[in-house]
Amino acid sequence: MGKSYWIFFILIVFFLGFYGVSFYWENLRGIGPALQGSPDDIAKLIENAKKIRQNTTAMPLNIPREFSISIFAKDLNGPRVLMQDAAGHMLVSVPQEGKVVALPDNDRDGTADAVVNVLAGLNKPHGLALRCGDTPQCTLFVAETDRVNAYDYNSTDMKAGNKRKIADLPSGGNHITRSLLVLTPPEGDKLLVSVGSSCNACTEDDERRAKILVMNTDGTGMETFAFGLRNAVFMAQRPIDGKVWATEMGRDLLGDNLPPDEINILEEGKNYGWPTCFGKNIHDTEYDKNIYIRAPCMEPFEMPSHIDIPAHSAPLGLAFIPEEGWPEEYWHNLLVAYHGSWNRNIPTGYKVVRYKLDPDGNLAGDKGQNPTDFITGWLVAGRGLPLPAQASEAALGRPADILALPGGVLYISDDKAGVIYRVAYISGL
């Protein structure tokens, strides 16, 4: 009996070990850049660059020659969502520290003067939204992982108070970030809340999961805006037509090239497919083996993606480029931050890309040349030397959110390097 037990135990251990090695080999060989520490301090690399307006050997990030890049703020512990208040101060959520901070640049030199704690002691705050009138007093909405709170916020002194909970949200599970967007007219004064799925692929027990929810700004009237969205972490409203666009991360463990990550244009009441469909209405037969009366994954039952993104790129922040201060060829283009893969054997992402759009919001021009890389260089070898993606071992950083402003300036948060970059257009080049 004892001998049989040990043989059985050894076989189980061997099986589990073999399964673990196989799982790692098939899915996690490229996890290094996401988990390992940075091989160098990107803030120091950029600050020490002799020619910040050019991509020299001293500059770790590659950008178009007509733009400069600098460090707006550093030594932040995982900055995520960016927004500007009524006075022009930067507000940033820092989920790892349970904070929302302000980064004033009062002397307008392109570098934050201080880190001001606006809120602290929160439960993984992520999404931020402001609703302002004609005075410095605004309503600041903050999405924690389990609730949405509203505060009175004064942009003059960067203080928030009069906290009130306006909505409960489901917590835990695989996806814990909650993002916000205040809809502008003509859609009305509503608040959108993105809640990711609790799992990789499953049928959710909580009806609030894998959806974009909509509510009044006082929290009343919560209902589903769009569903079938596994993890639509960031949203943006296109200025031309007011439509809401969202990046979405596709499911894991279908190999290096499936399924595509997505950019979706959200329509109220529509189903975007997860967990049954992905991309351009492709049936996920690995998850869904049922036989339907109708063919699965087809309009008007499920909505296809608007734009497919290479699998596991992990798209996060997206921003539409305004006209003022930007070169005409960039007007109304879309910038998207690819946070970077973790379960792809050859890492992908770790960059900011530019989508050229026509007036209707479709990809413009040669689809083979769209999108184009806007900023690259975060993905590097272990010693900090840039190499092709298939040879990369580490990452200097991971771009998260993008804030594009009039005047030819944009800001990018990096939750791995703990910095916020400032990118500025240099006219005349």
QUIRANOR-V686828 format. One record per residue. RES is the residue in three letters. PHI is phi in radians with two decimals (* if undefined). Layout:
<<RES/PHI> <RES/PHI>>
//
This chain:
<<MET/*> <GLY/-1.13> <LYS/-1.12> <SER/-1.09> <TYR/-1.08> <TRP/-1.17> <ILE/-1.09> <PHE/-1.08> <PHE/-1.08> <ILE/-1.11> <LEU/-1.11> <ILE/-1.12> <VAL/-1.06> <PHE/-1.07> <PHE/-1.10> <LEU/-1.13> <GLY/-1.12> <PHE/-1.11> <TYR/-1.10> <GLY/-1.10> <VAL/-1.13> <SER/-1.12> <PHE/-1.09> <TYR/-1.06> <TRP/-1.14> <GLU/-1.45> <ASN/-2.21> <LEU/-2.15> <ARG/-1.11> <GLY/-1.75> <ILE/-1.38> <GLY/-0.89> <PRO/-1.02> <ALA/-1.35> <LEU/-1.82> <GLN/-1.25> <GLY/-1.15> <SER/-1.18> <PRO/-1.29> <ASP/-2.78> <ASP/-1.61> <ILE/-1.16> <ALA/-1.09> <LYS/-1.15> <LEU/-1.06> <ILE/-1.24> <GLU/-1.15> <ASN/-1.55> <ALA/-1.12> <LYS/-1.28> <LYS/-2.20> <ILE/-1.24> <ARG/-1.57> <GLN/-2.30> <ASN/-1.48> <THR/-1.64> <THR/-1.14> <ALA/-1.46> <MET/-1.67> <PRO/-1.28> <LEU/-1.84> <ASN/-1.70> <ILE/-2.32> <PRO/-0.97> <ARG/-1.11> <GLU/-1.48> <PHE/-2.18> <SER/-1.98> <ILE/-2.34> <SER/-2.55> <ILE/-1.67> <PHE/-1.43> <ALA/-2.63> <LYS/-2.47> <ASP/1.05> <LEU/-1.73> <ASN/-1.70> <GLY/1.40> <PRO/-1.14> <ARG/-2.19> <VAL/-1.35> <LEU/-1.97> <MET/-2.75> <GLN/-1.94> <ASP/-1.52> <ALA/-1.14> <ALA/-1.65> <GLY/1.55> <HIS/-1.36> <MET/-1.39> <LEU/-1.91> <VAL/-2.42> <SER/-1.56> <VAL/-2.23> <PRO/-0.99> <GLN/-1.10> <GLU/-1.83> <GLY/1.14> <LYS/-2.22> <VAL/-2.12> <VAL/-2.12> <ALA/-1.93> <LEU/-2.18> <PRO/-1.23> <ASP/-2.21> <ASN/-1.17> <ASP/-1.57> <ARG/0.97> <ASP/-1.73> <GLY/1.50> <THR/-2.34> <ALA/-1.10> <ASP/-1.44> <ALA/-2.83> <VAL/-1.98> <VAL/-1.85> <ASN/-1.28> <VAL/-1.52> <LEU/-2.48> <ALA/-2.54> <GLY/1.28> <LEU/-1.63> <ASN/-1.68> <LYS/0.87> <PRO/-1.14> <HIS/-2.32> <GLY/-1.22> <LEU/-2.25> <ALA/-2.69> <LEU/-2.12> <ARG/-2.26> <CYS/-2.09> <GLY/-1.83> <ASP/-1.64> <THR/-2.00> <PRO/-1.11> <GLN/-1.37> <CYS/-2.26> <THR/-1.77> <LEU/-1.78> <PHE/-1.76> <VAL/-2.25> <ALA/-1.70> <GLU/-1.47> <THR/-1.17> <ASP/-2.16> <ARG/-2.94> <VAL/-2.07> <ASN/-1.96> <ALA/-2.05> <TYR/-2.36> <ASP/-1.41> <TYR/-2.24> <ASN/-1.93> <SER/-1.30> <THR/-1.27> <ASP/-1.84> <MET/1.02> <LYS/-2.02> <ALA/-2.13> <GLY/-2.71> <ASN/0.97> <LYS/-1.14> <ARG/-2.52> <LYS/-1.36> <ILE/-1.93> <ALA/-2.81> <ASP/-1.64> <LEU/-2.26> <PRO/-1.23> <SER/-1.97> <GLY/1.35> <GLY/1.45> <ASN/-1.22> <HIS/-2.11> <ILE/-1.97> <THR/-1.38> <ARG/-2.20> <SER/-2.04> <LEU/-2.26> <LEU/-2.69> <VAL/-1.51> <LEU/-1.26> <THR/-1.72> <PRO/-0.97> <PRO/-1.50> <GLU/-1.18> <GLY/1.81> <ASP/-1.50> <LYS/-2.19> <LEU/-2.05> <LEU/-1.65> <VAL/-2.29> <SER/-1.64> <VAL/-2.20> <GLY/-1.32> <SER/-1.27> <SER/-1.55> <CYS/-2.58> <ASN/-1.33> <ALA/-2.67> <CYS/-2.93> <THR/-1.69> <GLU/-1.33> <ASP/-1.45> <ASP/-1.64> <GLU/-1.20> <ARG/-1.54> <ARG/-1.43> <ALA/0.97> <LYS/-2.53> <ILE/-1.84> <LEU/-1.68> <VAL/-2.28> <MET/-2.63> <ASN/-1.19> <THR/-1.22> <ASP/-1.67> <GLY/1.62> <THR/-1.40> <GLY/1.22> <MET/-1.12> <GLU/-2.68> <THR/-1.38> <PHE/-1.66> <ALA/-2.62> <PHE/-2.44> <GLY/1.26> <LEU/-2.07> <ARG/-1.03> <ASN/-2.80> <ALA/-1.52> <VAL/-1.27> <PHE/-2.19> <MET/-2.31> <ALA/-2.63> <GLN/-1.72> <ARG/-1.24> <PRO/-1.06> <ILE/-1.12> <ASP/-2.22> <GLY/1.36> <LYS/-1.29> <VAL/-1.65> <TRP/-1.87> <ALA/-2.48> <THR/-1.50> <GLU/-2.44> <MET/-1.59> <GLY/-1.28> <ARG/-1.18> <ASP/-1.77> <LEU/1.19> <LEU/-1.98> <GLY/1.77> <ASP/-1.20> <ASN/-2.03> <LEU/-2.39> <PRO/-1.47> <PRO/-1.16> <ASP/-1.28> <GLU/-2.43> <ILE/-2.05> <ASN/-2.08> <ILE/-1.71> <LEU/-1.47> <GLU/-2.11> <GLU/-1.06> <GLY/1.47> <LYS/-1.59> <ASN/-1.83> <TYR/-1.73> <GLY/1.81> <TRP/-1.08> <PRO/-1.65> <THR/-1.48> <CYS/-2.28> <PHE/-2.53> <GLY/1.02> <LYS/-1.41> <ASN/1.05> <ILE/-1.62> <HIS/-1.31> <ASP/-1.48> <THR/-1.30> <GLU/-1.17> <TYR/-1.59> <ASP/-1.83> <LYS/-1.89> <ASN/-1.30> <ILE/-1.79> <TYR/-1.65> <ILE/-1.12> <ARG/-1.84> <ALA/-1.20> <PRO/-1.27> <CYS/1.13> <MET/-2.70> <GLU/-1.18> <PRO/-1.59> <PHE/-1.31> <GLU/-2.19> <MET/-1.66> <PRO/-1.28> <SER/-1.13> <HIS/-1.40> <ILE/-2.39> <ASP/-1.57> <ILE/-2.10> <PRO/-0.87> <ALA/-0.91> <HIS/1.19> <SER/-1.17> <ALA/1.07> <PRO/-1.22> <LEU/-2.10> <GLY/-1.12> <LEU/-2.42> <ALA/-2.61> <PHE/-1.55> <ILE/-1.45> <PRO/-1.33> <GLU/-1.48> <GLU/-1.05> <GLY/1.45> <TRP/-1.90> <PRO/-1.08> <GLU/-1.00> <GLU/-1.15> <TYR/-1.70> <TRP/-0.98> <HIS/1.12> <ASN/-1.21> <LEU/-2.02> <LEU/-1.83> <VAL/-2.32> <ALA/-1.58> <TYR/-1.57> <HIS/-1.14> <GLY/1.96> <SER/-1.34> <TRP/-2.24> <ASN/-2.01> <ARG/-2.18> <ASN/-1.11> <ILE/-1.79> <PRO/-1.00> <THR/-2.43> <GLY/1.57> <TYR/0.97> <LYS/-2.89> <VAL/-2.01> <VAL/-2.03> <ARG/-2.05> <TYR/-1.79> <LYS/-1.55> <LEU/-2.04> <ASP/-1.48> <PRO/-1.04> <ASP/-1.57> <GLY/1.54> <ASN/-1.63> <LEU/-1.05> <ALA/-1.76> <GLY/1.18> <ASP/-1.27> <LYS/-1.08> <GLY/-1.23> <GLN/-1.91> <ASN/-2.42> <PRO/-1.49> <THR/-2.11> <ASP/-1.22> <PHE/-1.77> <ILE/-2.37> <THR/-2.31> <GLY/2.04> <TRP/-1.23> <LEU/-1.52> <VAL/-2.44> <ALA/-1.37> <GLY/-1.01> <ARG/-1.68> <GLY/1.55> <LEU/-1.65> <PRO/-1.03> <LEU/-2.48> <PRO/-1.00> <ALA/-0.97> <GLN/-1.21> <ALA/-1.87> <SER/-1.31> <GLU/-2.20> <ALA/-2.66> <ALA/-2.35> <LEU/-1.26> <GLY/-3.07> <ARG/-2.47> <PRO/-1.13> <ALA/-2.07> <ASP/-2.03> <ILE/-2.30> <LEU/-2.18> <ALA/-1.75> <LEU/-2.15> <PRO/-1.03> <GLY/1.66> <GLY/1.29> <VAL/-2.19> <LEU/-2.43> <TYR/-2.14> <ILE/-2.30> <SER/-1.53> <ASP/-2.29> <ASP/-1.44> <LYS/-1.60> <ALA/-1.42> <GLY/1.27> <VAL/-2.27> <ILE/-2.17> <TYR/-1.58> <ARG/-2.04> <VAL/-1.99> <ALA/-2.31> <TYR/-1.37> <ILE/-1.85> <SER/-1.21> <GLY/1.64> <LEU/-1.56>>
//
